[in-house]
Amino acid sequence: MQLLGKINSTHPLSARRFVLAFAALALCSSLPGSAATPTDGTAFAQAIERAHGSAIFRTKAAVSYDFELEFGGNLVLAGRVLTRTDLSRVRIDLASGPVMIWDGTDAWVSPAAAPVPQARFHLLTWPYFLAAPHKLRDPGARLAVEGERPLLGGNAPTARLTFAPGTGDTPDDWYVVYRDPATDRLRALAYIVTYGKSLEAANNEPHSLVYDGFTDVEGVAIPTDWALYGWDAERGPVGDPIGRVRLKNVRFVTPSATDFALPLDRRKDELPAVAGAGKAP
């Protein structure tokens, strides 16, 4: 895997194995005229939104931050991310020089000859992890309360997210949302990635992300310390962390007219087409 200036395409913990769905989320049952059900996740999502300051977050145009990913104590990813808060535009400046841009439809790498694989995947993944607390009721996904699950020695209320057909690049993705019972913040996510692989294969290697630290930025609780684990349906995150993500220098900004402009020297990173079938645990 190559990304953000320091990427190892042969790393056994390829980003393909621990990404989550990057499409926006919503509840069909929350539409006008729809009756709530016992598993309706609206209240679950609203509690997380209040705890994270979603009302403020949604008034901001964009957020910028330094991003670092470690595996095995080694820095494998580093760069500067700029994204609109609705995730409609993303720019990642890699530490080694290349730039990745999401224009709302396609992913681009500049210069065209830069060895940066899976740009589309990365542009849509990392910004989503940051914005996830605020995206639980966006159009395109379904949230259903599932009850408590074990989480790192305790228990936490959970809900499952699944996606309507045609939502985002990988609508077969699913994940489990863990809400902190003490603070109502988003505490963890369990997920699969079907990007570039079959649903059956993805279901065989679920992963999880635990938000260990938050930073208050203008009244918004931004997750800035993430730990990556394996995941078991009965036990939750398992083993020692397999990786860690840290965000620094987080700030809300107003992007300029040129921040998301496409360079002339660029290439498009295509979405891999892989069909598959399977059943979520």
Backbone as CSV, one residue per row, in Angstrom:
resi,resn,N_x,N_y,N_z,CA_x,CA_y,CA_z,C_x,C_y,C_z
1,MET,0.858,-1.191,0.000,0.000,0.000,0.000,0.881,1.222,0.000
2,GLN,0.576,2.180,-0.854,1.326,3.445,-0.865,0.371,4.585,-0.656
3,LEU,0.684,5.446,0.306,-0.220,6.543,0.623,0.496,7.606,1.418
4,LEU,0.127,8.858,1.169,0.548,10.000,1.942,2.051,10.022,2.157
5,GLY,2.782,9.681,1.122,4.206,9.867,1.166,4.983,8.674,1.654
6,LYS,4.405,7.868,2.568,5.100,6.683,3.054,4.127,5.528,3.007
7,ILE,4.181,4.777,1.919,3.203,3.729,1.703,3.904,2.474,1.277
8,ASN,3.488,1.355,1.816,4.105,0.086,1.482,3.061,-0.829,0.880
9,SER,3.124,-1.040,-0.426,2.102,-1.832,-1.108,2.147,-3.287,-0.707
10,THR,3.222,-3.731,-0.060,3.313,-5.118,0.354,2.979,-5.298,1.822
11,HIS,2.620,-4.220,2.503,2.312,-4.323,3.924,1.146,-5.268,4.141
12,PRO,1.234,-6.220,5.079,0.166,-7.207,5.264,-1.120,-6.608,5.748
13,LEU,-1.048,-5.407,6.278,-2.274,-4.772,6.753,-2.665,-3.696,5.782
14,SER,-2.861,-4.105,4.542,-3.247,-3.195,3.484,-4.511,-2.462,3.861
15,ALA,-4.615,-1.223,3.364,-5.813,-0.435,3.684,-7.072,-1.140,3.240
16,ARG,-6.971,-2.040,2.253,-8.149,-2.773,1.831,-8.757,-3.566,2.973
17,ARG,-7.931,-3.913,3.973,-8.396,-4.789,5.019,-9.022,-4.065,6.185
18,PHE,-8.865,-2.758,6.267,-9.440,-2.126,7.439,-10.244,-0.878,7.139
19,VAL,-10.691,-0.742,5.914,-11.490,0.435,5.603,-12.945,0.224,5.921
20,LEU,-13.593,1.278,5.982,-15.016,1.162,6.108,-15.708,1.864,4.979
21,ALA,-16.993,1.702,4.964,-17.788,2.335,3.934,-17.696,3.829,4.055
22,PHE,-17.686,4.520,2.926,-17.508,5.960,2.929,-18.734,6.678,2.434
23,ALA,-19.800,5.941,2.173,-21.011,6.600,1.736,-21.718,7.246,2.914
24,ALA,-22.560,8.235,2.643,-23.345,8.900,3.674,-24.427,7.984,4.192
25,LEU,-24.921,8.295,5.427,-25.819,7.398,6.111,-27.186,8.034,6.320
26,ALA,-28.270,7.198,6.361,-29.602,7.720,6.652,-30.515,6.613,7.100
27,LEU,-31.679,7.017,7.584,-32.676,6.067,8.038,-33.933,6.222,7.217
28,CYS,-34.309,5.156,6.521,-35.549,5.219,5.749,-36.735,5.430,6.686
29,SER,-36.659,4.860,7.899,-37.775,4.967,8.829,-37.940,6.370,9.379
30,SER,-36.969,7.237,9.178,-37.093,8.600,9.688,-37.704,9.549,8.666
31,LEU,-38.025,9.050,7.497,-38.635,9.899,6.486,-40.048,10.272,6.902
32,PRO,-40.542,11.405,6.423,-41.901,11.812,6.775,-42.901,10.725,6.432
33,GLY,-43.785,10.432,7.395,-44.816,9.442,7.151,-44.400,8.045,7.530
34,SER,-43.133,7.837,7.935,-42.661,6.527,8.328,-42.780,6.387,9.829
35,ALA,-43.296,5.252,10.279,-43.439,5.021,11.704,-42.146,4.441,12.258
36,ALA,-41.781,4.873,13.464,-40.594,4.345,14.105,-40.830,2.910,14.548
37,THR,-39.781,2.123,14.562,-39.851,0.737,15.003,-38.949,0.579,16.214
38,PRO,-39.037,-0.557,16.942,-38.173,-0.753,18.105,-36.687,-0.692,17.779
39,THR,-36.313,-0.979,16.545,-34.904,-0.959,16.172,-34.501,0.328,15.455
40,ASP,-35.410,1.270,15.329,-35.104,2.522,14.651,-33.948,3.226,15.345
41,GLY,-32.932,3.605,14.568,-31.731,4.174,15.146,-31.710,5.682,15.255
42,THR,-32.813,6.354,15.040,-32.815,7.817,15.059,-32.322,8.377,16.388
43,ALA,-32.904,7.922,17.494,-32.501,8.437,18.804,-31.047,8.080,19.101
44,PHE,-30.616,6.910,18.685,-29.233,6.470,18.867,-28.289,7.445,18.174
45,ALA,-28.603,7.781,16.931,-27.765,8.699,16.166,-27.802,10.107,16.748
46,GLN,-28.968,10.554,17.159,-29.090,11.913,17.684,-28.282,12.104,18.962
47,ALA,-28.198,11.066,19.783,-27.406,11.158,21.005,-25.926,11.365,20.669
48,ILE,-25.434,10.640,19.676,-24.048,10.799,19.241,-23.833,12.189,18.661
49,GLU,-24.766,12.655,17.867,-24.646,13.983,17.259,-24.553,15.075,18.314
50,ARG,-25.385,14.984,19.342,-25.348,15.992,20.405,-24.005,15.956,21.132
51,ALA,-23.504,14.764,21.402,-22.249,14.631,22.132,-21.060,15.162,21.344
52,HIS,-21.148,15.121,20.027,-20.031,15.558,19.185,-20.186,16.972,18.648
53,GLY,-21.312,17.621,18.909,-21.499,18.978,18.407,-21.794,19.033,16.925
54,SER,-22.636,18.125,16.459,-22.925,18.055,15.021,-23.582,19.322,14.491
55,ALA,-24.392,19.969,15.315,-25.049,21.199,14.859,-24.020,22.247,14.476
56,ILE,-22.914,22.303,15.211,-21.835,23.247,14.884,-21.044,22.748,13.686
57,PHE,-20.694,21.469,13.699,-19.898,20.883,12.615,-20.524,21.165,11.255
58,ARG,-21.835,21.043,11.178,-22.527,21.190,9.895,-22.570,22.628,9.403
59,THR,-22.229,23.573,10.269,-22.171,24.971,9.814,-20.800,25.319,9.232
60,LYS,-19.831,24.445,9.400,-18.472,24.713,8.944,-18.303,24.264,7.492
61,ALA,-17.508,25.015,6.749,-17.303,24.705,5.337,-16.366,23.520,5.146
62,ALA,-15.243,23.523,5.874,-14.230,22.490,5.662,-13.395,22.326,6.911
63,VAL,-12.682,21.209,6.968,-11.791,20.929,8.081,-10.451,20.478,7.519
64,SER,-9.381,20.915,8.185,-8.025,20.600,7.741,-7.253,20.006,8.916
65,TYR,-6.385,19.020,8.632,-5.635,18.383,9.715,-4.440,17.609,9.169
66,ASP,-3.438,17.441,10.027,-2.320,16.559,9.733,-2.721,15.148,10.131
67,PHE,-2.301,14.179,9.335,-2.758,12.798,9.480,-1.559,11.863,9.506
68,GLU,-1.509,10.972,10.499,-0.443,9.985,10.594,-1.033,8.613,10.885
69,LEU,-0.521,7.601,10.199,-0.921,6.217,10.421,0.313,5.393,10.746
70,GLU,0.241,4.644,11.847,1.334,3.773,12.242,0.885,2.318,12.246
71,PHE,1.790,1.423,11.854,1.607,-0.013,12.009,2.894,-0.593,12.561
72,GLY,2.751,-1.403,13.593,3.929,-2.029,14.168,4.957,-1.035,14.648
73,GLY,4.513,0.137,15.076,5.426,1.156,15.541,6.096,1.944,14.435
74,ASN,5.758,1.641,13.188,6.365,2.327,12.047,5.371,3.278,11.396
75,LEU,5.828,4.454,11.063,4.989,5.407,10.354,4.880,4.986,8.897
76,VAL,3.669,4.700,8.459,3.486,4.239,7.081,2.660,5.220,6.253
77,LEU,2.156,6.247,6.869,1.311,7.199,6.160,1.391,8.550,6.861
78,ALA,1.582,9.608,6.098,1.625,10.940,6.698,1.311,11.987,5.649
79,GLY,0.512,12.971,6.014,0.188,14.031,5.079,-0.807,15.012,5.661
80,ARG,-1.230,15.944,4.838,-2.179,16.977,5.240,-3.477,16.778,4.480
81,VAL,-4.586,16.741,5.212,-5.899,16.502,4.626,-6.734,17.769,4.692
82,LEU,-7.417,18.073,3.621,-8.404,19.152,3.573,-9.676,18.564,2.987
83,THR,-10.778,18.666,3.722,-12.037,18.108,3.236,-13.205,19.012,3.606
84,ARG,-14.132,19.130,2.694,-15.385,19.779,3.045,-16.089,18.911,4.086
85,THR,-16.822,19.536,4.983,-17.436,18.773,6.057,-18.521,17.826,5.567
86,ASP,-19.067,18.069,4.373,-20.033,17.133,3.811,-19.352,16.051,2.968
87,LEU,-18.017,16.066,2.940,-17.181,15.085,2.237,-17.322,15.147,0.717
88,SER,-17.880,16.219,0.203,-18.074,16.330,-1.248,-16.780,16.634,-1.995
89,ARG,-15.793,17.173,-1.307,-14.488,17.453,-1.896,-13.422,17.106,-0.865
90,VAL,-12.342,16.480,-1.339,-11.244,16.108,-0.451,-9.923,16.327,-1.176
91,ARG,-8.943,16.825,-0.460,-7.586,16.948,-0.983,-6.622,16.404,0.064
92,ILE,-5.709,15.545,-0.376,-4.676,15.024,0.506,-3.320,15.325,-0.113
93,ASP,-2.525,16.124,0.577,-1.167,16.421,0.156,-0.227,15.435,0.835
94,LEU,0.361,14.553,0.064,1.243,13.544,0.606,2.552,14.156,1.079
95,ALA,3.136,13.564,2.089,4.376,14.092,2.643,5.497,14.093,1.618
96,SER,5.441,13.155,0.666,6.499,13.060,-0.341,6.243,13.926,-1.564
97,GLY,5.102,14.617,-1.619,4.882,15.543,-2.723,3.633,15.345,-3.550
98,PRO,3.259,14.100,-3.925,2.055,13.918,-4.742,0.793,14.401,-4.033
99,VAL,-0.221,14.674,-4.825,-1.499,15.157,-4.319,-2.615,14.240,-4.807
100,MET,-3.564,13.963,-3.938,-4.768,13.222,-4.303,-5.972,14.141,-4.113
101,ILE,-6.897,14.100,-5.067,-8.079,14.968,-4.992,-9.332,14.179,-5.345
102,TRP,-10.354,14.346,-4.530,-11.693,13.823,-4.817,-12.550,14.999,-5.264
103,ASP,-13.103,14.909,-6.480,-13.854,16.041,-7.018,-15.366,15.888,-6.871
104,GLY,-15.791,14.887,-6.105,-17.208,14.632,-5.910,-17.697,13.469,-6.728
105,THR,-16.930,13.090,-7.749,-17.287,11.961,-8.607,-16.098,11.023,-8.833
106,ASP,-14.940,11.607,-9.061,-13.748,10.837,-9.401,-12.587,11.188,-8.483
107,ALA,-11.644,10.242,-8.401,-10.417,10.446,-7.637,-9.261,10.674,-8.601
108,TRP,-8.381,11.601,-8.247,-7.271,11.976,-9.121,-5.959,11.983,-8.345
109,VAL,-4.892,11.655,-9.060,-3.543,11.683,-8.508,-2.699,12.595,-9.377
110,SER,-1.894,13.436,-8.743,-0.988,14.329,-9.461,0.357,14.367,-8.740
111,PRO,1.451,14.254,-9.527,1.486,14.080,-10.982,1.006,12.698,-11.409
112,ALA,0.693,12.554,-12.671,0.115,11.322,-13.170,1.014,10.118,-12.957
113,ALA,2.311,10.332,-12.973,3.262,9.222,-12.840,3.521,8.836,-11.385
114,ALA,2.943,9.542,-10.437,3.206,9.259,-9.029,2.687,7.875,-8.645
115,PRO,3.496,7.065,-7.956,3.090,5.708,-7.566,2.200,5.724,-6.328
116,VAL,0.959,6.126,-6.505,0.006,6.214,-5.395,-1.218,5.373,-5.744
117,PRO,-1.247,4.103,-5.359,-2.397,3.251,-5.657,-3.556,3.504,-4.707
118,GLN,-4.742,3.083,-5.098,-5.948,3.142,-4.267,-6.278,4.552,-3.782
119,ALA,-6.033,5.522,-4.626,-6.288,6.901,-4.209,-7.767,7.125,-3.894
120,ARG,-8.637,6.575,-4.721,-10.076,6.751,-4.493,-10.471,6.213,-3.117
121,PHE,-9.963,5.044,-2.815,-10.222,4.409,-1.525,-9.797,5.311,-0.368
122,HIS,-8.607,5.826,-0.419,-8.074,6.615,0.684,-8.756,7.981,0.804
123,LEU,-9.057,8.590,-0.309,-9.721,9.889,-0.280,-11.104,9.812,0.364
124,LEU,-11.763,8.662,0.205,-13.110,8.517,0.737,-13.149,7.869,2.119
125,THR,-12.039,7.296,2.545,-12.032,6.541,3.792,-11.657,7.375,5.002
126,TRP,-10.453,7.941,4.991,-9.970,8.635,6.182,-10.835,9.833,6.563
127,PRO,-11.260,10.662,5.624,-12.157,11.758,6.015,-13.474,11.267,6.607
128,TYR,-13.939,10.112,6.118,-15.188,9.596,6.660,-15.039,9.194,8.119
129,PHE,-13.917,8.572,8.484,-13.713,8.196,9.875,-13.799,9.409,10.795
130,LEU,-13.243,10.517,10.377,-13.331,11.730,11.189,-14.770,12.231,11.275
131,ALA,-15.471,12.202,10.167,-16.814,12.785,10.094,-17.917,11.825,10.515
132,ALA,-17.592,10.568,10.785,-18.611,9.552,11.051,-19.644,9.941,12.109
133,PRO,-19.278,10.589,13.218,-20.307,10.941,14.207,-21.399,11.847,13.655
134,HIS,-21.087,12.579,12.604,-22.026,13.556,12.049,-22.773,13.036,10.820
135,LYS,-22.465,11.801,10.398,-23.014,11.278,9.148,-24.037,10.173,9.347
136,LEU,-24.468,9.951,10.572,-25.314,8.794,10.865,-26.732,8.906,10.332
137,ARG,-27.131,10.076,9.897,-28.484,10.211,9.346,-28.473,10.836,7.963
138,ASP,-27.353,10.736,7.275,-27.293,11.214,5.895,-28.059,10.249,4.984
139,PRO,-28.470,10.706,3.818,-29.183,9.820,2.896,-28.314,8.656,2.447
140,GLY,-28.910,7.460,2.376,-28.246,6.340,1.746,-28.004,5.118,2.584
141,ALA,-28.225,5.194,3.890,-27.952,4.026,4.722,-29.022,3.847,5.777
142,ARG,-29.002,2.682,6.403,-30.025,2.319,7.382,-29.356,1.969,8.700
143,LEU,-29.890,2.507,9.771,-29.319,2.299,11.095,-30.346,1.585,11.963
144,ALA,-29.954,0.446,12.550,-30.863,-0.333,13.386,-30.189,-0.658,14.708
145,VAL,-30.863,-0.343,15.806,-30.328,-0.609,17.138,-30.251,-2.114,17.364
146,GLU,-29.140,-2.550,17.958,-28.938,-3.984,18.180,-28.752,-4.365,19.643
147,GLY,-28.670,-3.423,20.550,-28.435,-3.761,21.949,-26.960,-3.672,22.297
148,GLU,-26.610,-4.098,23.497,-25.249,-3.967,23.974,-24.348,-5.087,23.456
149,ARG,-23.073,-4.719,23.251,-22.028,-5.669,22.871,-20.808,-5.408,23.743
150,PRO,-19.967,-6.434,23.932,-18.722,-6.225,24.680,-17.805,-5.250,23.954
151,LEU,-17.115,-4.421,24.749,-16.165,-3.468,24.174,-15.041,-3.219,25.158
152,LEU,-13.893,-3.843,24.916,-12.667,-3.592,25.678,-12.890,-3.677,27.186
153,GLY,-13.485,-4.760,27.622,-13.664,-4.990,29.044,-14.971,-4.509,29.616
154,GLY,-15.760,-3.789,28.860,-17.064,-3.327,29.298,-18.124,-3.669,28.267
155,ASN,-19.211,-2.953,28.299,-20.282,-3.116,27.319,-20.695,-1.755,26.801
156,ALA,-21.191,-1.738,25.586,-21.624,-0.478,24.988,-22.844,-0.720,24.122
157,PRO,-23.779,0.231,24.087,-24.919,0.108,23.172,-24.442,0.190,21.730
158,THR,-25.069,-0.573,20.848,-24.634,-0.624,19.456,-25.813,-0.516,18.499
159,ALA,-25.478,-0.187,17.266,-26.441,-0.191,16.165,-25.701,-0.638,14.918
160,ARG,-26.412,-1.251,13.996,-25.803,-1.728,12.753,-26.184,-0.813,11.595
161,LEU,-25.191,-0.478,10.786,-25.392,0.333,9.593,-25.297,-0.554,8.366
162,THR,-26.317,-0.497,7.545,-26.279,-1.137,6.236,-26.712,-0.104,5.215
163,PHE,-26.404,-0.356,3.961,-26.578,0.667,2.942,-27.555,0.259,1.860
164,ALA,-28.330,1.217,1.405,-29.252,0.977,0.309,-28.475,0.721,-0.974
165,PRO,-29.023,-0.095,-1.877,-28.350,-0.314,-3.161,-28.053,1.005,-3.859
166,GLY,-26.842,1.087,-4.410,-26.458,2.293,-5.118,-25.858,3.362,-4.243
167,THR,-25.692,3.092,-2.948,-25.118,4.077,-2.042,-23.596,3.995,-2.077
168,GLY,-22.955,5.032,-2.540,-21.507,5.084,-2.541,-20.868,4.051,-3.450
169,ASP,-19.567,3.850,-3.267,-18.824,2.909,-4.095,-19.067,1.465,-3.688
170,THR,-19.318,1.223,-2.396,-19.415,-0.146,-1.882,-20.641,-0.301,-0.981
171,PRO,-21.833,-0.363,-1.555,-23.051,-0.432,-0.743,-23.225,-1.740,0.015
172,ASP,-22.418,-2.767,-0.280,-22.497,-4.015,0.473,-21.767,-3.939,1.804
173,ASP,-21.002,-2.878,2.018,-20.317,-2.727,3.297,-21.333,-2.612,4.430
174,TRP,-20.955,-3.068,5.592,-21.762,-2.876,6.805,-20.814,-2.545,7.953
175,TYR,-21.356,-1.953,8.982,-20.554,-1.823,10.181,-21.411,-1.640,11.410
176,VAL,-20.797,-1.894,12.548,-21.458,-1.801,13.844,-20.933,-0.564,14.560
177,VAL,-21.844,0.270,15.023,-21.501,1.514,15.706,-21.624,1.298,17.216
178,TYR,-20.565,1.596,17.957,-20.567,1.510,19.417,-20.669,2.918,20.001
179,ARG,-21.664,3.137,20.839,-21.816,4.432,21.503,-21.323,4.332,22.940
180,ASP,-20.523,5.308,23.355,-20.006,5.322,24.721,-21.167,5.520,25.691
181,PRO,-21.402,4.580,26.618,-22.558,4.721,27.512,-22.421,5.865,28.506
182,ALA,-21.202,6.341,28.726,-20.994,7.429,29.688,-21.097,8.802,29.052
183,THR,-20.611,8.939,27.807,-20.546,10.262,27.172,-21.445,10.406,25.957
184,ASP,-21.948,9.309,25.424,-22.731,9.252,24.178,-21.890,9.520,22.933
185,ARG,-20.590,9.671,23.098,-19.743,9.844,21.916,-19.626,8.534,21.135
186,LEU,-19.266,8.655,19.872,-18.959,7.484,19.064,-17.673,6.877,19.613
187,ARG,-17.766,5.665,20.135,-16.613,5.050,20.792,-15.831,4.107,19.877
188,ALA,-16.545,3.412,18.987,-15.860,2.453,18.125,-16.734,2.106,16.931
189,LEU,-16.089,1.575,15.896,-16.759,1.082,14.707,-16.175,-0.286,14.358
190,ALA,-17.037,-1.236,14.084,-16.607,-2.503,13.483,-17.067,-2.471,12.039
191,TYR,-16.280,-3.069,11.127,-16.609,-2.892,9.724,-15.929,-3.934,8.852
192,ILE,-16.388,-3.999,7.626,-15.711,-4.748,6.575,-15.448,-3.781,5.432
193,VAL,-14.643,-4.234,4.485,-14.467,-3.471,3.249,-14.652,-4.404,2.064
194,THR,-15.569,-4.038,1.202,-15.775,-4.802,-0.029,-15.122,-4.121,-1.218
195,TYR,-14.395,-3.053,-0.965,-13.669,-2.362,-2.024,-12.585,-3.289,-2.558
196,GLY,-12.745,-3.724,-3.809,-11.744,-4.561,-4.436,-11.790,-6.020,-4.040
197,LYS,-12.844,-6.452,-3.338,-12.945,-7.864,-2.975,-14.416,-8.253,-2.868
198,SER,-14.689,-9.543,-2.803,-16.056,-10.015,-2.698,-16.586,-9.800,-1.287
199,LEU,-17.910,-9.779,-1.166,-18.533,-9.632,0.148,-18.172,-10.814,1.037
200,GLU,-18.134,-11.993,0.469,-17.783,-13.177,1.254,-16.376,-13.066,1.818
201,ALA,-15.436,-12.641,0.986,-14.058,-12.487,1.454,-13.967,-11.394,2.508
202,ALA,-14.685,-10.294,2.310,-14.643,-9.193,3.272,-15.204,-9.616,4.628
203,ASN,-16.273,-10.410,4.613,-16.878,-10.860,5.860,-15.965,-11.788,6.648
204,ASN,-14.994,-12.361,5.985,-14.057,-13.264,6.659,-12.957,-12.527,7.417
205,GLU,-12.839,-11.219,7.225,-11.811,-10.467,7.941,-12.316,-9.102,8.388
206,PRO,-13.286,-9.085,9.301,-13.772,-7.804,9.824,-12.719,-7.142,10.709
207,HIS,-12.795,-5.839,10.806,-11.876,-5.067,11.630,-12.661,-4.073,12.468
208,SER,-11.964,-3.389,13.318,-12.614,-2.385,14.155,-11.673,-1.219,14.411
209,LEU,-12.286,-0.103,14.700,-11.567,1.130,15.002,-12.133,1.673,16.298
210,VAL,-11.263,1.962,17.255,-11.682,2.506,18.539,-11.164,3.940,18.657
211,TYR,-12.073,4.851,18.961,-11.689,6.248,19.162,-11.228,6.425,20.600
212,ASP,-9.914,6.587,20.800,-9.341,6.674,22.140,-9.201,8.105,22.651
213,GLY,-9.207,9.082,21.751,-9.019,10.452,22.197,-9.751,11.441,21.318
214,PHE,-10.156,12.545,21.928,-10.901,13.578,21.218,-10.309,14.945,21.530
215,THR,-10.446,15.857,20.582,-10.009,17.239,20.768,-11.180,18.166,20.488
216,ASP,-11.429,19.100,21.401,-12.495,20.074,21.182,-12.001,21.164,20.238
217,VAL,-12.690,21.312,19.112,-12.360,22.338,18.136,-13.616,23.176,17.907
218,GLU,-13.645,24.334,18.499,-14.775,25.264,18.363,-16.105,24.621,18.762
219,GLY,-16.066,23.801,19.806,-17.297,23.180,20.298,-17.636,21.856,19.659
220,VAL,-16.767,21.340,18.814,-16.975,20.047,18.161,-15.962,19.048,18.706
221,ALA,-16.421,17.883,19.137,-15.529,16.839,19.638,-14.984,16.046,18.451
222,ILE,-13.752,16.349,18.059,-13.122,15.700,16.909,-12.310,14.501,17.391
223,PRO,-12.553,13.307,16.852,-11.721,12.154,17.221,-10.326,12.300,16.624
224,THR,-9.311,12.340,17.478,-7.950,12.602,17.009,-6.969,11.481,17.342
225,ASP,-7.430,10.445,18.023,-6.576,9.305,18.358,-7.380,8.032,18.139
226,TRP,-7.019,7.257,17.127,-7.767,6.057,16.753,-6.867,4.835,16.846
227,ALA,-7.398,3.744,17.390,-6.673,2.478,17.439,-7.392,1.465,16.558
228,LEU,-6.639,0.712,15.761,-7.180,-0.265,14.834,-6.966,-1.676,15.378
229,TYR,-8.032,-2.473,15.363,-8.000,-3.830,15.902,-8.615,-4.812,14.911
230,GLY,-8.449,-6.098,15.224,-9.308,-7.103,14.628,-10.670,-7.017,15.297
231,TRP,-11.621,-7.831,14.853,-12.963,-7.766,15.446,-13.608,-9.125,15.429
232,ASP,-14.327,-9.437,16.500,-15.098,-10.669,16.622,-16.528,-10.309,16.999
233,ALA,-17.491,-10.961,16.360,-18.892,-10.607,16.575,-19.327,-10.793,18.020
234,GLU,-18.719,-11.727,18.734,-19.103,-11.986,20.113,-18.265,-11.196,21.114
235,ARG,-16.998,-10.954,20.788,-16.081,-10.325,21.744,-15.776,-8.864,21.448
236,GLY,-16.072,-8.409,20.253,-15.754,-7.033,19.886,-14.314,-6.908,19.427
237,PRO,-13.677,-5.725,19.595,-12.268,-5.573,19.231,-11.423,-6.586,19.991
238,VAL,-10.516,-7.274,19.290,-9.744,-8.339,19.910,-8.251,-8.130,19.690
239,GLY,-7.469,-8.644,20.659,-6.026,-8.582,20.549,-5.481,-7.191,20.832
240,ASP,-4.200,-7.040,20.539,-3.557,-5.730,20.662,-3.865,-4.898,19.421
241,PRO,-3.763,-3.592,19.528,-3.984,-2.758,18.340,-3.014,-3.136,17.222
242,ILE,-3.533,-3.190,16.003,-2.688,-3.483,14.842,-2.195,-2.202,14.177
243,GLY,-2.738,-1.094,14.598,-2.332,0.190,14.039,-2.925,1.326,14.834
244,ARG,-2.448,2.519,14.531,-2.960,3.696,15.231,-2.937,4.902,14.292
245,VAL,-3.954,5.713,14.406,-4.053,6.940,13.613,-4.075,8.128,14.556
246,ARG,-3.324,9.158,14.204,-3.316,10.379,14.998,-3.554,11.580,14.094
247,LEU,-4.420,12.469,14.543,-4.696,13.722,13.849,-4.157,14.871,14.692
248,LYS,-3.520,15.822,14.030,-2.972,16.980,14.721,-3.319,18.249,13.950
249,ASN,-3.243,19.367,14.644,-3.473,20.680,14.023,-4.817,20.725,13.296
250,VAL,-5.842,20.242,13.964,-7.181,20.233,13.372,-7.788,21.624,13.465
251,ARG,-8.322,22.105,12.360,-8.981,23.414,12.390,-10.015,23.504,11.285
252,PHE,-11.045,24.255,11.558,-12.056,24.523,10.548,-11.576,25.680,9.680
253,VAL,-11.796,25.553,8.377,-11.291,26.552,7.440,-12.343,26.822,6.372
254,THR,-12.126,27.915,5.657,-12.917,28.212,4.463,-12.007,28.005,3.255
255,PRO,-12.246,26.972,2.471,-11.339,26.683,1.353,-11.386,27.773,0.294
256,SER,-10.274,27.942,-0.381,-10.213,28.908,-1.473,-10.776,28.285,-2.739
257,ALA,-10.928,29.102,-3.752,-11.474,28.622,-5.022,-10.549,27.631,-5.712
258,THR,-9.279,27.628,-5.330,-8.312,26.763,-6.012,-7.902,25.532,-5.203
259,ASP,-8.349,25.427,-3.967,-7.895,24.327,-3.115,-8.218,22.947,-3.687
260,PHE,-9.356,22.826,-4.345,-9.755,21.532,-4.884,-9.650,21.486,-6.416
261,ALA,-8.962,22.456,-6.976,-8.777,22.487,-8.435,-7.903,21.318,-8.874
262,LEU,-8.193,20.758,-10.049,-7.437,19.619,-10.554,-6.209,20.084,-11.320
263,PRO,-5.033,19.573,-10.985,-3.821,19.923,-11.740,-3.912,19.377,-13.166
264,LEU,-3.184,19.983,-14.075,-3.169,19.507,-15.452,-2.515,18.133,-15.566
265,ASP,-1.447,17.936,-14.822,-0.726,16.666,-14.840,-1.374,15.735,-13.815
266,ARG,-2.290,14.901,-14.259,-3.050,14.057,-13.340,-3.516,12.780,-14.029
267,ARG,-3.913,11.820,-13.213,-4.529,10.602,-13.717,-5.702,10.237,-12.808
268,LYS,-6.666,9.539,-13.384,-7.830,9.111,-12.609,-7.560,7.749,-11.977
269,ASP,-7.960,7.600,-10.725,-7.869,6.316,-10.044,-9.252,5.677,-10.065
270,GLU,-9.369,4.561,-10.774,-10.668,3.938,-11.002,-11.084,3.045,-9.831
271,LEU,-12.379,2.857,-9.687,-12.942,1.941,-8.712,-12.843,0.520,-9.239
272,PRO,-12.214,-0.399,-8.505,-12.164,-1.787,-8.978,-13.539,-2.425,-8.917
273,ALA,-13.877,-3.202,-9.929,-15.188,-3.874,-9.988,-15.015,-5.314,-9.539
274,VAL,-15.599,-5.638,-8.391,-15.537,-6.999,-7.867,-16.919,-7.376,-7.373
275,ALA,-17.482,-8.445,-7.899,-18.783,-8.923,-7.475,-18.605,-9.956,-6.377
276,GLY,-19.556,-10.031,-5.470,-19.477,-11.029,-4.438,-20.778,-11.141,-3.691
277,ALA,-20.894,-12.166,-2.900,-22.079,-12.367,-2.092,-21.652,-12.949,-0.761
278,GLY,-22.443,-12.667,0.274,-22.107,-13.192,1.587,-23.133,-12.735,2.594
279,LYS,-22.880,-13.100,3.830,-23.815,-12.773,4.900,-23.058,-12.152,6.059
280,ALA,-23.573,-11.055,6.568,-22.904,-10.364,7.670,-23.108,-11.123,8.972
281,PRO,-22.089,-11.160,9.842,-22.247,-11.823,11.122,-23.169,-11.041,12.047
